[in-house]
């Protein structure tokens, strides 16, 4: 059943923060735990931040919502983290965690898993405290506005992070493209956008209420990013498991992307396509953070952006997914 677009103020009226956390992130039966989304993005985030692919002083999280999982690896790299959300209810719930209010959601199984990924199992008790120290501000955010953050001071980040946000905030594809450009005003040239989202999704539920989600595929996301002046450095897809039986949402999969904001000195003659290898006609190297592209064709294992395989492709195999092995029963032992 199609869901009409929700006005953004519905998130201050109908959204139940704790019900959302319990339904999607519970270590026992959370939908995003069972569907391997959390495992998928935590592995990608740990690889991105701990390997030095993305680093700097300041990170802004766009549409933080109620979650801390997306910030756990980032707090090892960035000294200043600014979180944001449109919903006052979500900002209040995040502040409860920040101030250690009793009864807040228990993220400790996720924290332990991230520490294991980073090879720092013994530091799991310190991880949340480090993140609390890194968070400097909680701001209101509206990605549909040309100045998306409500701040008294101009903000400029080395990295923008966003998880499951834009598809819920944008009513159509044009609005999504503008939203990418709006948040990009907060990012320094040469800085990185790290983004995660749902693919081919139309709704998700919290309690008894259905919230609308913008339907798009992986190709649309890539085109929106390159159209906004980004060079895609890594793009990964995690299909929804075939045995996923819940009806809390109708997503077909998830994506994870790392993209670099072009500087004026970069001239890209041909952008990376969805399938196949990129090529460039000149012999000068193009530099974007850790990315260096020359005039030779780059093999998938070299550039970290393999051909995108989705369920509709003839060559698609469930166990093959851009270098991420989604084997049955591969959930973390939480």
C-alpha positions in Angstrom: 0.0 0.0 0.0 1.4 3.4 -1.1 2.1 5.8 1.7 1.6 9.5 1.1 4.4 11.8 1.9 4.6 12.8 5.6 4.9 16.4 6.5 8.1 16.8 8.5 6.2 18.0 11.6 4.7 14.5 11.9 8.0 13.6 13.5 7.2 15.9 16.4 3.7 14.5 16.8 3.6 10.8 15.9 7.1 9.6 16.3 7.8 7.4 19.4 11.6 7.4 19.9 11.8 4.4 22.3 9.4 2.3 20.2 11.6 3.0 17.2 14.8 1.9 19.0 13.2 -1.2 20.4 11.7 -2.3 17.0 14.8 -1.7 14.9 17.9 -1.9 17.1 17.1 -4.3 19.9 20.0 -6.8 20.2 17.5 -9.7 20.6 15.0 -9.1 17.7 15.6 -5.7 16.2 14.6 -5.6 12.5 17.9 -3.8 11.4 19.9 -6.3 13.5 18.2 -9.4 12.0 18.3 -8.0 8.5 22.1 -7.5 8.8 22.0 -3.7 8.2 23.7 -3.0 11.5 26.4 -5.5 10.9 26.9 -4.2 7.3 27.3 -0.5 8.2 29.4 -1.1 11.3 31.9 -3.0 9.3 32.0 -0.4 6.6 32.3 2.5 9.2 35.1 0.7 11.0 37.0 0.2 7.8 36.4 3.8 6.7 37.5 5.6 9.8 40.1 3.3 11.4 42.0 2.8 8.2 42.5 6.6 7.8 40.4 6.8 4.6 38.4 9.6 6.2 39.8 11.9 8.9 39.9 15.5 10.2 39.0 17.7 13.1 35.2 18.2 12.8 32.4 15.8 11.8 28.7 16.8 11.4 26.1 14.0 11.6 23.0 14.9 9.5 19.8 13.4 10.9 21.3 11.7 13.8 17.9 10.7 15.1 18.2 8.5 18.2 21.3 6.5 17.2 24.9 6.4 18.3 26.1 3.4 16.3 27.1 5.5 13.2 29.4 7.6 15.5 31.3 4.9 17.4 34.2 4.5 14.9 34.2 8.1 13.9 34.8 9.3 17.5 38.3 7.6 17.3 39.2 10.0 14.5 37.3 13.3 15.0 37.8 15.5 18.0 34.6 17.5 17.5 31.3 15.9 16.6 28.1 17.9 15.9 24.9 15.9 15.9 21.6 17.1 14.4 18.0 16.2 13.7 14.8 17.9 12.7 12.7 16.2 15.4 12.8 17.7 18.9 11.8 14.3 20.2 14.8 12.7 18.7 17.2 15.5 19.9 15.8 15.1 23.4 16.3 11.3 23.3 19.9 11.7 22.1 20.5 14.2 24.9 19.2 11.7 27.5 21.9 9.2 26.3 24.5 12.0 26.3 23.7 12.9 29.9 23.3 9.3 31.1 19.7 9.5 32.1 18.5 6.3 33.7 16.4 4.0 31.4 17.9 5.1 28.1 18.4 2.5 25.4 21.2 0.0 25.9 23.8 0.3 23.2 26.4 -1.8 24.9 26.1 -4.9 22.6 26.7 -2.6 19.6 29.6 -0.9 21.3 31.3 -4.2 22.2 30.9 -5.4 18.6 32.5 -2.2 17.2 35.4 -2.5 19.6 35.9 -6.1 18.4 36.0 -4.8 14.8 38.6 -2.2 15.7 40.7 -4.7 17.6 40.1 -3.0 20.9 37.9 -5.4 22.8 39.3 -4.3 26.1 38.2 -0.7 25.6 34.5 -1.3 25.2 33.7 0.3 28.5 35.5 3.5 27.4 34.0 3.8 24.0 30.7 5.5 24.9 32.5 7.9 27.2 34.9 8.9 24.4 31.9 9.6 22.1 30.2 11.6 24.8 33.3 13.8 25.1 33.5 14.3 21.4 29.9 15.5 20.9 30.0 19.3 21.2 26.5 20.3 20.0 23.0 19.0 19.3 21.4 21.2 16.6 18.1 21.3 14.7 18.5 20.3 11.1 16.3 20.7 8.1 17.9 19.3 4.9 15.3 20.9 2.7 16.6 24.3 3.6 19.6 26.0 1.9 21.1 26.5 5.4 20.3 23.2 6.9 21.6 23.7 10.5 20.3 26.2 13.0 23.5 27.6 14.4 24.6 31.0 15.5 28.1 30.4 13.9 29.1 29.3 10.4 30.0 25.6 10.4 32.5 23.9 8.2 33.2 20.2 8.5 35.9 17.8 7.3 33.3 15.0 7.1 29.5 14.8 6.8 27.9 11.6 8.1 24.3 10.7 7.4 22.3 7.5 8.1 18.8 6.7 7.0 17.9 10.4 6.8 17.4 11.9 3.4 15.0 9.2 2.2 12.6 10.1 5.1 13.0 13.8 4.7 12.6 14.3 0.9 9.2 14.0 -0.9 10.6 13.5 -4.4 13.9 13.0 -6.3 14.4 16.7 -7.0 14.1 17.5 -3.3 16.6 14.7 -2.6 19.1 16.2 -5.1 18.7 19.7 -3.6 19.1 18.2 -0.1 22.5 16.7 -1.1 23.5 20.2 -2.3 22.2 21.9 0.9 24.1 19.7 3.3 27.2 20.0 1.1 27.4 23.7 2.0 28.6 22.5 5.4 31.5 20.4 4.0 34.9 21.8 3.2 36.2 21.3 -0.4 38.1 18.0 -0.4 36.0 16.8 2.6 34.1 13.5 2.7 30.5 12.5 2.8 29.8 9.2 4.4 26.2 8.1 3.9 24.0 5.1 4.5 20.4 4.6 3.3 17.6 2.3 2.3 17.1 1.2 -1.3 13.7 0.7 -3.0 11.8 1.5 0.1 8.4 3.3 0.5 7.6 3.2 4.2 8.7 2.2 7.7 6.5 1.8 10.8 7.0 3.0 14.4 4.2 1.8 16.7 1.0 1.8 14.6 2.1 4.7 12.4 3.5 4.4 8.9 6.1 7.0 7.9 6.8 7.6 4.2 10.2 6.9 2.5 11.3 8.1 -0.9 11.7 5.3 -3.3 15.0 5.2 -5.3 17.7 2.7 -6.4 21.5 2.7 -6.1 21.9 4.3 -9.5 19.9 7.3 -8.5 22.0 7.8 -5.4 25.2 7.7 -7.4 23.9 10.2 -10.0 22.7 12.6 -7.3 26.1 12.6 -5.7 28.1 13.1 -8.8 25.6 15.7 -9.9 26.3 17.6 -6.7 30.1 17.6 -7.3 31.3 14.5 -5.5 33.8 11.8 -6.5 32.6 8.4 -5.3 35.4 6.5 -3.6 33.5 3.5 -2.3 29.9 2.3 -2.9 28.7 -0.9 -1.2 25.2 -2.6 -1.2 23.7 -5.0 1.2 20.5 -6.8 -0.1 17.7 -7.6 2.3 18.0 -11.2 3.4 15.6 -13.6 1.6 14.3 -14.9 4.9 13.4 -11.4 6.2 9.7 -11.8 7.0 8.7 -8.7 8.9 6.5 -6.0 7.5 7.9 -3.1 9.5 9.4 -1.7 6.2 9.5 -2.8 2.5 13.2 -1.9 1.8 15.0 -4.2 -0.7 18.5 -3.4 0.6 20.9 -0.8 1.9 23.8 1.2 0.6 27.0 2.6 2.0 28.9 5.3 0.2 32.0 7.4 0.8 32.3 10.4 -1.5 34.8 13.3 -1.8 33.7 16.8 -2.4 35.5 18.1 -5.4 37.8 21.1 -5.2 38.1 23.7 -7.9 41.4 22.3 -8.9 39.9 18.9 -9.9 38.8 18.3 -13.4 36.9 15.0 -13.9 36.6 14.1 -17.6 34.6 11.0 -17.0 32.9 10.0 -13.7 32.9 6.5 -12.3 29.9 4.7 -13.9 27.6 2.3 -12.0 29.1 -0.7 -13.9 32.6 -1.2 -15.2 35.8 0.7 -14.7 36.4 4.4 -15.0 38.8 5.9 -17.4 40.4 9.3 -17.8 41.7 10.9 -20.9 44.5 13.0 -19.5 47.7 11.8 -17.9 47.5 14.1 -14.8 46.6 12.5 -11.6 43.4 13.7 -9.8 43.7 13.9 -6.1 40.9 13.8 -3.6 42.0 12.9 -0.1 43.4 9.4 -0.2 42.0 8.9 -3.8 44.5 9.1 -6.7 43.2 8.3 -10.2 45.5 8.2 -13.2 44.9 7.6 -16.8 45.0 3.8 -16.5 41.9 1.7 -16.0 41.4 0.9 -12.4 40.5 -2.6 -11.4 37.6 -3.0 -8.8 39.9 -4.4 -6.1 42.2 -1.3 -6.5 39.6 1.4 -6.4 37.2 0.0 -3.8 34.1 0.6 -5.9 33.2 -2.7 -7.5 30.5 -3.2 -10.0 27.2 -2.9 -8.3 25.2 -6.1 -8.0 21.6 -5.9 -7.2 18.9 -8.7 -7.1 17.6 -7.7 -10.6 21.0 -8.4 -12.2 21.4 -11.7 -14.1 24.8 -12.2 -12.4 23.6 -11.5 -8.9 24.3 -14.0 -6.2 23.1 -13.5 -2.6 26.5 -14.3 -1.2 28.3 -11.9 -3.6 28.0 -8.2 -2.7 30.8 -5.8 -3.5 33.3 -7.4 -1.2 30.9 -7.8 1.7 30.2 -11.4 2.6 26.6 -11.7 3.8 26.7 -15.4 4.6 23.7 -17.0 6.3 24.0 -16.9 10.1 26.7 -14.2 9.9 25.1 -12.0 12.6 27.3 -10.8 15.4 27.0 -12.7 18.6 25.2 -10.1 20.6 
